[in-house]
Amino acid sequence: MRTFTIFALFFLFAPRTIRAADCGDWLTVCVCGDFVDISPCGNATVGEGCWNSTGVGAILVAQGCFSVSNDDVVLSVEQLPHNQFGIVFASYSSSSGQPTFGDGVLCMDAPYLRFPVHSSGPLGVFSEGPGIAQFAGIQPGDQILFQGWFRDPTGPCGSGFNLSSAILTTWSN
């Protein structure tokens, strides 16, 4: 079992959702401006990543169970600029340093596990999974942060990329 280190910065980010224990637990964390505006250029939103060129912030949502044996969870990054490339990435460690990164807020520290590149297509959404546990070598009891990264060439801060909200997961058997 790997353990998760929680830094004081983690508590600046508001939890949003908790899943049933038999499916593993997860909660939405690291939103751009719920309690403290930590946005890179005044692009804070409530309950989402920092706003992007669509005028809203990207969100990471989950469907399925965070169960190693089922391995059926699908993570979707939504509210994205259309036809842009992005990835889901993960870490066992929350961010302990400067949280701004591009036009968004980076919720985790290295080392990172990067999943394959996807296009947001005409609907502004891309998904990862099922098969996340096998791809990442996840074990029961692991606590992992997931977040989405995406290109945003006309984003509000001018960096060319942004980040979604993140989810903190605890995986069951």
C-alpha positions as CSV (number, residue, x, y, z in Angstrom):
1,M,0.0,0.0,0.0
2,R,1.3,3.4,-0.9
3,T,0.5,6.4,1.3
4,F,-0.6,9.9,0.4
5,T,1.1,12.9,1.9
6,I,-1.3,15.8,2.6
7,F,0.3,19.3,2.7
8,A,-1.3,22.4,4.2
9,L,-2.0,23.7,0.7
10,F,-4.4,20.8,0.1
11,F,-6.8,22.3,2.6
12,L,-7.2,25.5,0.5
13,F,-9.1,23.4,-2.0
14,A,-12.7,22.6,-1.3
15,P,-13.9,19.0,-1.3
16,R,-16.9,18.5,-3.5
17,T,-18.1,14.9,-3.9
18,I,-17.7,11.6,-1.9
19,R,-18.4,8.2,-3.4
20,A,-19.7,5.0,-1.7
21,A,-17.0,3.1,0.2
22,D,-17.6,-0.2,-1.7
23,C,-16.5,1.6,-4.9
24,G,-13.5,3.3,-3.4
25,D,-13.7,6.9,-2.3
26,W,-13.1,10.1,-4.2
27,L,-13.7,13.8,-3.7
28,T,-13.2,16.8,-5.9
29,V,-10.4,19.0,-4.8
30,C,-8.3,21.9,-6.1
31,V,-10.8,24.2,-7.5
32,C,-9.7,27.6,-8.6
33,G,-11.5,30.1,-6.3
34,D,-13.9,28.7,-3.8
35,F,-12.3,30.0,-0.6
36,V,-9.1,31.7,-1.7
37,D,-8.5,33.2,-5.2
38,I,-5.3,31.4,-6.3
39,S,-5.9,32.0,-10.0
40,P,-2.9,33.0,-12.1
41,C,-4.6,36.0,-13.7
42,G,-7.9,36.7,-12.0
43,N,-9.6,33.8,-13.8
44,A,-11.0,32.2,-10.7
45,T,-14.3,30.2,-10.8
46,V,-16.3,28.4,-8.1
47,G,-16.2,24.6,-8.1
48,E,-14.2,24.3,-11.3
49,G,-10.6,24.7,-12.6
50,C,-9.7,28.3,-13.5
51,W,-11.7,29.6,-16.4
52,N,-10.5,28.9,-19.9
53,S,-11.2,30.4,-23.3
54,T,-14.8,28.9,-23.2
55,G,-15.6,31.3,-20.3
56,V,-15.9,28.4,-17.7
57,G,-13.4,26.2,-15.8
58,A,-12.7,22.6,-16.8
59,I,-13.9,19.9,-14.5
60,L,-12.7,16.3,-14.0
61,V,-15.6,13.9,-13.3
62,A,-15.6,10.1,-12.6
63,Q,-18.0,7.3,-13.5
64,G,-17.6,3.8,-12.2
65,C,-15.9,2.3,-9.2
66,F,-12.4,3.1,-8.0
67,S,-11.9,-0.6,-7.5
68,V,-8.7,-2.4,-8.6
69,S,-10.5,-5.7,-9.4
70,N,-13.3,-4.0,-11.4
71,D,-11.1,-1.4,-13.0
72,D,-14.1,0.2,-14.8
73,V,-13.7,3.8,-13.8
74,V,-13.8,6.4,-16.6
75,L,-12.4,9.9,-15.9
76,S,-13.8,12.7,-18.2
77,V,-12.4,16.2,-18.5
78,E,-15.3,18.5,-19.5
79,Q,-15.9,22.1,-20.4
80,L,-12.9,22.3,-22.6
81,P,-12.0,24.4,-25.7
82,H,-13.1,22.4,-28.8
83,N,-10.7,20.3,-30.7
84,Q,-7.7,20.7,-28.4
85,F,-5.3,18.1,-27.1
86,G,-5.1,17.1,-23.5
87,I,-4.2,14.4,-21.0
88,V,-5.2,13.0,-17.6
89,F,-2.2,12.8,-15.3
90,A,-1.8,11.5,-11.7
91,S,0.4,11.6,-8.6
92,Y,0.6,10.2,-5.1
93,S,1.6,13.6,-3.8
94,S,-0.4,16.9,-3.5
95,S,1.2,20.2,-4.5
96,S,3.5,21.6,-1.8
97,G,4.9,24.5,-3.8
98,Q,3.6,27.2,-6.2
99,P,0.2,26.1,-7.2
100,T,-0.2,28.2,-10.4
101,F,0.7,26.5,-13.7
102,G,-0.2,27.9,-17.1
103,D,-3.7,29.4,-16.8
104,G,-4.6,27.1,-14.0
105,V,-3.7,25.6,-10.6
106,L,-1.5,22.5,-10.3
107,C,-2.8,20.2,-7.6
108,M,0.1,17.7,-7.3
109,D,3.8,17.3,-7.2
110,A,6.1,15.1,-9.3
111,P,6.6,12.3,-10.1
112,Y,3.6,12.3,-12.5
113,L,2.0,9.4,-14.4
114,R,0.8,10.7,-17.7
115,F,-2.0,8.9,-19.6
116,P,-2.3,8.9,-23.4
117,V,-3.1,12.1,-25.4
118,H,-6.7,12.7,-26.4
119,S,-8.6,15.4,-28.4
120,S,-11.5,17.3,-26.8
121,G,-13.3,17.0,-30.1
122,P,-16.3,19.1,-31.2
123,L,-18.0,18.7,-27.7
124,G,-15.0,19.9,-25.6
125,V,-14.6,16.6,-23.7
126,F,-12.1,13.8,-23.5
127,S,-12.1,10.6,-21.4
128,E,-9.6,8.1,-19.9
129,G,-10.5,4.6,-18.9
130,P,-11.6,2.0,-18.2
131,G,-8.3,0.2,-17.4
132,I,-6.8,3.0,-15.3
133,A,-5.7,0.8,-12.4
134,Q,-3.9,-1.7,-14.7
135,F,-2.2,1.1,-16.7
136,A,-1.0,2.9,-13.5
137,G,-0.2,-0.2,-11.4
138,I,-2.7,0.9,-8.7
139,Q,-3.0,-1.3,-5.6
140,P,-6.0,-1.5,-3.1
141,G,-5.6,1.3,-0.6
142,D,-3.6,3.6,-2.9
143,Q,-4.6,7.3,-2.6
144,I,-4.0,9.1,-5.9
145,L,-4.7,12.6,-7.3
146,F,-6.0,12.9,-10.9
147,Q,-6.1,16.1,-12.9
148,G,-6.6,17.1,-16.6
149,W,-4.2,19.2,-18.6
150,F,-5.2,20.7,-22.0
151,R,-4.1,23.1,-24.7
152,D,-5.9,26.5,-24.6
153,P,-4.2,28.7,-27.2
154,T,-6.5,31.6,-26.6
155,G,-6.8,31.2,-22.8
156,P,-7.2,34.2,-20.5
157,C,-3.7,34.3,-19.2
158,G,-1.9,33.7,-22.5
159,S,0.2,30.6,-21.5
160,G,-1.4,28.3,-24.1
161,F,-2.6,25.7,-21.6
162,N,-4.8,25.2,-18.5
163,L,-5.8,22.6,-16.0
164,S,-9.1,21.1,-14.7
165,S,-10.2,20.6,-11.1
166,A,-8.7,17.5,-9.6
167,I,-10.0,14.5,-7.7
168,L,-8.4,12.6,-4.8
169,T,-9.1,8.9,-5.0
170,T,-8.8,6.0,-2.5
171,W,-8.9,2.7,-4.4
172,S,-10.6,-0.4,-3.0
173,N,-10.0,-4.1,-3.8
